[in-house]
Amino acid sequence: MKLKTIKITPIAFRDPPLLNAAGIHEPFALRTIIELESDTGHIGLGETYGDAPVIELLEALRPSLAGLDPFDLNGLRERVRKAVASTRISGNTEYLLAPGTDPKKNVQKLYSALEVALLDMQARYLGMPLVALLGGAVRETVPFSAYLFFKYARHIDTGPDYPDDPWGETLTPAQLVEQAQTMIGRYGFQSIKLKGGVLEPDLEVECIKALRQRFPGTPLRIDPNGNWSLQTALEMGKKLDGYLEYYEDPSPTMEDMAELHRASGLPLATNMVVTDLEQFRKNIHVNGVQIILSDHHYWGGLRDTQLLARMCEVFGLGLSMHSNSHLGISLMAMTHLAASVPTLSYACDTHYPWLADDEEILVGGRIPFEDGSVRVTDAPGLGVEVDQEVLARLHRQYLECGIRTRDDSAQMRKYRPDWSGKAPRF
């Protein structure tokens, strides 16, 4: 079996005006859909970032993939390294809050995108679910957490054809509780995460307390995305003591996190200061964080993330999953991976509830949640197929929207011209 066809399709889908430490989400989020086909007619699907540098690298890699044995993942890794080393990327990336935009991770990002698609193809060829290739399922369903955001009521400068945001404004504790009630009512989530670092820290603490009052016994988390100074994180940590399942990335550096943990004893989680093996080793030395939020999109794929899970087990660290704006292929890759990891410690993050119903590219539409969890099916591979009509529509939307690289700070300056996005802000 050899690879015959490599289809790379950049897409754009509507994204609500969600606030974060770097600014605000743009009206459209970008992703890239990868469809592979072998000479035996088997397919493999992948989903990754849609920023211009990623697409340039994928296109540079494409010629070397023809004829590759889908089981030759070492061969894939070597081709990826050569493509990244020999490709000059155009443009700049200002938005560096998320590791997914870090050019130092181009090898991991590119490899992961193709590894998922090849593992999907392998599993379809063998007639088994992808999780079976990862060692088998240790759980039938994978729990996810309600992911709450402060947000504006609508985007600006989007034109008359852009639909109103059905979620409305969320800038107060009461509005946040309403958002949580809606999301939990629809999907049954059993834990709650709040994207913080946006409003005054004391107000965000009041929001956590309001959530606790409305949802007693539900695990709560807050993620200021490194937008609080160490002093602010210490002060807010005292006020949040007893409310949090874990405290995620309140301060921007590993050294700050280590001092915060020593002073407060609070369990700290990250997807910002431990994002590769070098940082993992440093973290073990300084005890900066106690919980790693993995993400196969930039950790180097499904099997490299399994290795990370094993290392977390060896060193006594907790493990869960980070999320960015995504569609169903990524959600199912996360689900198969999480189902294979015995040491998954906490419900995973997902942006999936923020996706509009008519913009899921999968045949049959949105993937269902059962009591906040996604079930691993017995279908071969990832268990999903692409709706080509929706894919084509979202590709046209990509061509027309004008966004090529995510930049939350630039978008925020449309609302606030003096916005810098510099962290920590508080």
C-alpha positions as CSV (number, residue, x, y, z in Angstrom):
1,M,0.0,0.0,0.0
2,K,1.4,3.4,-1.0
3,L,0.1,7.0,-0.8
4,K,-1.4,8.1,-4.1
5,T,-3.4,11.3,-3.4
6,I,-2.7,14.1,-0.9
7,K,-5.4,16.7,-0.7
8,I,-4.8,19.8,1.5
9,T,-7.8,22.1,2.0
10,P,-7.6,25.3,4.0
11,I,-11.0,26.3,5.5
12,A,-12.5,29.2,7.5
13,F,-15.4,28.8,9.9
14,R,-17.3,31.4,12.0
15,D,-15.8,32.0,15.4
16,P,-17.6,34.0,18.1
17,P,-16.1,37.2,19.6
18,L,-14.3,35.3,22.4
19,L,-12.0,37.4,24.7
20,N,-8.6,36.2,25.9
21,A,-5.3,37.5,27.2
22,A,-4.1,38.3,23.7
23,G,-7.3,40.1,22.5
24,I,-10.3,38.7,20.8
25,H,-11.0,35.9,18.3
26,E,-11.4,37.0,14.7
27,P,-14.7,36.5,12.9
28,F,-13.3,33.4,11.2
29,A,-11.1,30.6,12.6
30,L,-8.7,28.9,10.2
31,R,-8.0,25.1,9.9
32,T,-6.6,22.8,7.3
33,I,-8.2,19.5,6.4
34,I,-5.9,16.7,5.1
35,E,-7.4,13.9,3.0
36,L,-5.1,11.1,2.0
37,E,-5.8,8.2,-0.4
38,S,-3.8,5.1,-1.0
39,D,-3.4,3.0,-4.2
40,T,-5.7,0.5,-2.5
41,G,-8.5,3.1,-2.1
42,H,-8.1,3.5,1.6
43,I,-8.4,7.1,3.0
44,G,-6.9,8.9,6.0
45,L,-8.1,12.1,7.5
46,G,-6.3,14.8,9.5
47,E,-7.0,18.3,10.8
48,T,-4.5,21.0,11.8
49,Y,-3.9,24.7,12.0
50,G,-4.9,26.9,9.1
51,D,-2.4,29.7,9.3
52,A,-0.5,30.6,6.2
53,P,2.9,29.2,7.4
54,V,1.4,25.8,8.1
55,I,-0.2,25.6,4.7
56,E,3.1,26.7,3.0
57,L,4.9,23.9,4.8
58,L,2.2,21.3,4.0
59,E,2.4,22.3,0.3
60,A,6.2,22.0,0.4
61,L,6.0,18.6,2.0
62,R,3.3,17.3,-0.4
63,P,5.5,16.1,-3.3
64,S,7.7,13.9,-1.0
65,L,4.6,12.1,0.3
66,A,3.6,10.4,-2.9
67,G,4.5,6.7,-2.8
68,L,5.1,6.7,1.0
69,D,4.1,3.5,2.8
70,P,1.4,4.6,5.2
71,F,3.0,2.5,8.0
72,D,6.4,4.2,7.5
73,L,6.0,6.9,10.2
74,N,9.8,7.2,10.6
75,G,9.9,7.9,6.9
76,L,7.3,10.6,7.4
77,R,9.2,12.2,10.2
78,E,12.4,12.4,8.0
79,R,10.4,13.9,5.1
80,V,8.9,16.5,7.5
81,R,12.3,17.5,8.9
82,K,13.7,18.0,5.4
83,A,10.7,20.1,4.3
84,V,10.8,22.3,7.4
85,A,14.6,22.8,7.1
86,S,14.4,23.7,3.4
87,T,11.3,25.8,3.2
88,R,11.5,29.6,3.7
89,I,8.2,30.8,5.3
90,S,6.8,34.1,4.2
91,G,5.3,36.7,6.5
92,N,5.4,37.1,10.3
93,T,3.3,35.7,13.2
94,E,2.5,38.2,15.8
95,Y,0.1,36.0,17.8
96,L,2.3,33.9,20.0
97,L,0.1,33.2,23.0
98,A,-0.6,29.7,21.8
99,P,2.2,27.1,21.2
100,G,0.4,26.2,18.0
101,T,1.7,29.4,16.4
102,D,5.3,29.0,17.5
103,P,7.5,28.5,14.5
104,K,9.9,26.4,16.6
105,K,7.3,23.7,16.7
106,N,6.9,23.4,12.9
107,V,8.3,19.9,12.7
108,Q,6.0,18.7,15.5
109,K,2.9,20.4,14.0
110,L,3.6,19.2,10.5
111,Y,4.4,15.6,11.6
112,S,1.3,15.4,13.8
113,A,-1.1,16.6,11.0
114,L,0.1,13.8,8.7
115,E,0.6,11.2,11.5
116,V,-3.0,11.3,12.5
117,A,-4.1,10.9,8.8
118,L,-1.7,8.0,8.3
119,L,-2.9,6.3,11.5
120,D,-6.4,6.8,10.4
121,M,-5.6,5.1,7.1
122,Q,-3.7,2.2,8.8
123,A,-6.7,1.5,11.0
124,R,-9.2,1.7,8.1
125,Y,-6.9,-0.7,6.2
126,L,-6.9,-3.1,9.1
127,G,-10.6,-2.7,9.8
128,M,-10.3,-1.5,13.4
129,P,-10.9,1.8,15.3
130,L,-7.8,4.0,15.6
131,V,-7.7,3.5,19.3
132,A,-6.8,-0.1,18.7
133,L,-3.6,0.9,17.1
134,L,-2.8,3.0,20.2
135,G,-3.0,0.0,22.5
136,G,-6.7,-0.3,22.9
137,A,-9.4,1.7,24.8
138,V,-9.1,1.9,28.6
139,R,-12.4,3.9,28.6
140,E,-15.4,3.8,26.4
141,T,-16.2,7.5,26.7
142,V,-13.8,10.5,27.1
143,P,-15.0,13.4,29.4
144,F,-14.7,17.0,28.3
145,S,-15.2,20.2,30.2
146,A,-17.5,23.2,29.5
147,Y,-15.2,25.9,28.2
148,L,-16.5,29.3,29.2
149,F,-15.4,32.7,27.7
150,F,-15.9,36.3,28.4
151,K,-17.2,37.7,25.1
152,Y,-18.7,40.6,23.3
153,A,-22.2,40.4,21.9
154,R,-21.1,40.6,18.3
155,H,-18.2,41.1,16.0
156,I,-17.6,44.4,14.3
157,D,-16.7,45.1,10.7
158,T,-18.2,41.8,9.4
159,G,-20.8,43.1,7.0
160,P,-24.5,42.4,6.7
161,D,-24.2,38.8,5.7
162,Y,-22.4,37.7,8.9
163,P,-25.0,36.2,11.3
164,D,-25.6,37.5,14.8
165,D,-23.8,35.5,17.6
166,P,-26.5,33.5,19.4
167,W,-24.5,33.4,22.7
168,G,-24.7,37.1,23.3
169,E,-22.6,39.1,25.7
170,T,-20.8,37.7,28.7
171,L,-19.0,40.3,30.8
172,T,-20.6,39.8,34.3
173,P,-20.9,37.0,36.8
174,A,-24.7,36.6,36.0
175,Q,-24.1,36.5,32.3
176,L,-21.3,33.9,32.8
177,V,-23.6,31.7,34.9
178,E,-26.2,31.9,32.1
179,Q,-23.6,30.9,29.5
180,A,-22.6,27.9,31.7
181,Q,-26.2,26.9,32.2
182,T,-26.8,26.9,28.4
183,M,-23.6,24.9,27.6
184,I,-24.1,22.3,30.4
185,G,-27.8,22.0,29.5
186,R,-26.9,21.2,25.9
187,Y,-23.9,18.9,26.4
188,G,-24.1,17.7,30.0
189,F,-20.5,18.7,30.9
190,Q,-19.5,17.7,34.4
191,S,-16.7,20.2,34.9
192,I,-16.2,23.9,34.0
193,K,-13.2,25.9,32.7
194,L,-13.2,29.7,32.5
195,K,-10.8,31.5,30.1
196,G,-9.6,34.4,32.3
197,G,-6.9,37.1,32.1
198,V,-9.5,39.4,30.5
199,L,-11.4,41.4,33.1
200,E,-10.1,42.8,36.4
201,P,-8.8,39.8,38.4
202,D,-11.2,40.4,41.3
203,L,-14.2,40.3,39.0
204,E,-13.0,37.0,37.5
205,V,-12.7,35.6,41.0
206,E,-16.3,36.7,41.7
207,C,-17.3,34.8,38.5
208,I,-15.7,31.6,39.8
209,K,-17.5,32.1,43.1
210,A,-20.8,32.6,41.2
211,L,-20.2,29.4,39.3
212,R,-19.6,27.5,42.5
213,Q,-22.8,28.8,44.0
214,R,-24.8,27.8,40.9
215,F,-23.0,24.5,40.3
216,P,-22.0,23.2,43.8
217,G,-19.7,20.2,43.6
218,T,-18.7,20.8,40.0
219,P,-15.0,21.0,39.4
220,L,-13.9,24.5,38.4
221,R,-10.8,25.8,36.7
222,I,-9.6,29.3,35.6
223,D,-7.0,30.0,32.9
224,P,-5.6,33.6,32.8
225,N,-3.2,32.6,30.0
226,G,-0.2,34.1,31.8
227,N,-1.8,37.5,32.0
228,W,-1.5,37.9,35.8
229,S,1.8,38.9,37.5
230,L,3.1,36.7,40.2
231,Q,1.9,39.1,42.8
232,T,-1.6,39.1,41.3
233,A,-1.6,35.4,40.9
234,L,-0.7,35.0,44.6
235,E,-3.4,37.4,45.7
236,M,-6.1,35.8,43.5
237,G,-4.9,32.3,44.5
238,K,-5.6,33.1,48.2
239,K,-9.1,34.2,47.2
240,L,-9.6,31.1,45.0
241,D,-8.3,28.6,47.5
242,G,-10.9,25.8,47.9
243,Y,-12.7,26.7,44.7
244,L,-10.4,25.3,42.0
245,E,-9.7,21.8,40.7
246,Y,-6.5,23.4,39.3
247,Y,-5.1,26.8,38.6
248,E,-4.0,27.1,34.9
249,D,-1.2,29.3,33.7
250,P,-2.0,32.3,35.9
251,S,1.6,33.7,35.4
252,P,3.7,33.8,32.2
253,T,6.9,32.0,33.2
254,M,7.8,28.6,34.7
255,E,9.8,30.4,37.5
256,D,6.7,32.4,38.5
257,M,4.6,29.2,38.5
258,A,7.2,27.5,40.7
259,E,7.2,30.3,43.2
260,L,3.4,30.4,43.1
261,H,3.1,26.7,43.9
262,R,5.7,27.0,46.7
263,A,3.8,29.9,48.3
264,S,0.3,28.7,47.8
265,G,0.4,24.9,47.5
266,L,-2.3,25.1,44.7
267,P,-2.1,22.6,41.9
268,L,-1.0,24.4,38.7
269,A,-1.6,23.3,35.2
270,T,-0.1,24.5,31.9
271,N,-0.3,24.4,28.1
272,M,2.1,27.4,27.9
273,V,5.3,26.7,30.0
274,V,5.7,23.0,29.3
275,T,5.2,22.4,25.6
276,D,8.2,20.2,24.7
277,L,10.6,17.8,26.2
278,E,13.2,20.4,27.1
279,Q,10.7,22.3,29.1
280,F,9.4,19.1,30.6
281,R,12.9,18.3,32.0
282,K,13.2,21.8,33.4
283,N,9.8,21.6,35.0
284,I,10.7,18.4,36.8
285,H,13.7,20.2,38.3
286,V,11.9,23.4,39.5
287,N,8.4,21.9,40.1
288,G,6.7,24.7,38.2
289,V,3.5,22.8,37.3
290,Q,1.9,19.6,38.5
291,I,-0.5,19.0,35.6
292,I,0.4,19.0,31.8
293,L,-2.3,19.9,29.3
294,S,-1.2,18.0,26.2
295,D,-2.1,18.8,22.7
296,H,-1.2,16.4,19.9
297,H,-1.3,19.1,17.3
298,Y,2.0,20.6,18.6
299,W,3.4,17.8,20.9
300,G,4.2,15.8,17.7
301,G,1.1,13.5,17.2
302,L,-0.8,10.8,19.0
303,R,2.1,8.4,19.8
304,D,4.4,11.2,21.0
305,T,1.6,12.3,23.3
306,Q,1.2,8.8,24.6
307,L,4.9,9.0,25.5
308,L,4.3,12.3,27.3
309,A,1.5,10.6,29.2
310,R,3.9,7.8,30.3
311,M,6.5,10.4,31.5
312,C,3.8,12.2,33.5
313,E,3.0,8.9,35.1
314,V,6.7,8.3,35.9
315,F,7.1,11.7,37.5
316,G,3.8,11.8,39.2
317,L,2.3,14.6,37.1
318,G,-1.4,15.0,36.2
319,L,-2.5,14.9,32.5
320,S,-5.3,16.4,30.5
321,M,-5.7,18.0,27.0
322,H,-5.6,21.6,25.8
323,S,-7.9,22.8,23.0
324,N,-8.0,25.4,20.3
325,S,-10.8,26.3,17.9
326,H,-11.4,23.0,15.9
327,L,-13.8,20.7,14.1
328,G,-14.8,17.1,14.4
329,I,-11.7,15.4,13.0
330,S,-9.5,16.9,15.7
331,L,-12.2,16.1,18.3
332,M,-12.2,12.4,17.3
333,A,-8.4,12.3,17.2
334,M,-8.4,13.7,20.8
335,T,-11.0,11.2,21.8
336,H,-9.2,8.1,20.4
337,L,-6.0,9.3,22.0
338,A,-7.5,10.1,25.4
339,A,-9.4,6.7,25.4
340,S,-6.0,5.0,25.1
341,V,-4.3,6.8,27.9
342,P,-4.7,5.1,31.3
343,T,-3.4,8.1,33.3
344,L,-5.8,10.8,31.9
345,S,-6.4,12.7,35.2
346,Y,-9.0,15.4,34.2
347,A,-11.7,16.1,31.7
348,C,-10.3,17.5,28.5
349,D,-10.7,21.0,27.1
350,T,-12.7,21.5,23.8
351,H,-13.9,24.6,21.9
352,Y,-16.3,22.3,20.0
353,P,-19.5,23.8,21.5
354,W,-18.6,27.2,20.0
355,L,-18.7,25.7,16.4
356,A,-21.9,26.6,14.4
357,D,-24.0,23.6,13.6
358,D,-23.9,24.2,9.8
359,E,-20.1,24.4,9.7
360,E,-19.1,20.9,10.8
361,I,-17.5,19.2,7.8
362,L,-18.4,15.7,8.8
363,V,-21.1,13.5,7.2
364,G,-24.0,13.5,9.6
365,G,-23.0,16.8,11.2
366,R,-21.8,17.4,14.8
367,I,-20.4,14.7,17.0
368,P,-22.7,14.1,20.0
369,F,-21.8,14.5,23.6
370,E,-23.3,12.1,26.2
371,D,-23.2,13.6,29.7
372,G,-20.2,15.8,28.6
373,S,-18.3,12.9,27.1
374,V,-17.6,11.6,23.5
375,R,-17.9,7.9,22.8
376,V,-15.3,5.9,20.9
377,T,-17.1,3.9,18.3
378,D,-16.1,0.6,16.7
379,A,-16.0,2.1,13.2
380,P,-12.7,1.8,11.4
381,G,-10.1,4.6,11.8
382,L,-11.4,7.8,13.3
383,G,-14.9,6.7,12.5
384,V,-15.8,9.9,10.5
385,E,-16.2,10.9,6.9
386,V,-15.9,14.3,5.2
387,D,-19.0,16.0,3.7
388,Q,-17.5,17.4,0.5
389,E,-20.2,20.0,0.0
390,V,-19.6,21.6,3.4
391,L,-15.8,21.3,2.9
392,A,-16.1,23.2,-0.4
393,R,-18.3,25.9,1.2
394,L,-15.8,26.5,4.0
395,H,-12.9,26.6,1.6
396,R,-14.7,29.3,-0.4
397,Q,-15.2,31.1,2.9
398,Y,-11.5,30.8,3.5
399,L,-10.8,32.4,0.1
400,E,-13.2,35.2,0.7
401,C,-12.6,36.1,4.4
402,G,-9.2,37.6,3.9
403,I,-7.7,36.1,7.1
404,R,-4.5,34.2,6.6
405,T,-2.8,34.2,10.0
406,R,-4.5,34.4,13.4
407,D,-3.9,37.7,15.2
408,D,-6.2,38.3,18.2
409,S,-4.3,41.5,19.1
410,A,-4.9,43.1,15.7
411,Q,-8.6,42.2,15.9
412,M,-8.8,43.7,19.4
413,R,-7.4,47.0,18.2
414,K,-10.5,47.4,16.0
415,Y,-12.4,47.7,19.3
416,R,-9.6,49.4,21.3
417,P,-6.9,51.2,19.2
418,D,-4.5,51.4,22.2
419,W,-4.5,47.7,22.8
420,S,-1.0,46.2,23.1
421,G,-1.7,42.6,24.2
422,K,1.5,42.7,26.3
423,A,1.5,40.2,29.2
424,P,1.1,40.2,32.1
425,R,-1.5,42.9,31.9
426,F,-2.7,42.7,35.6
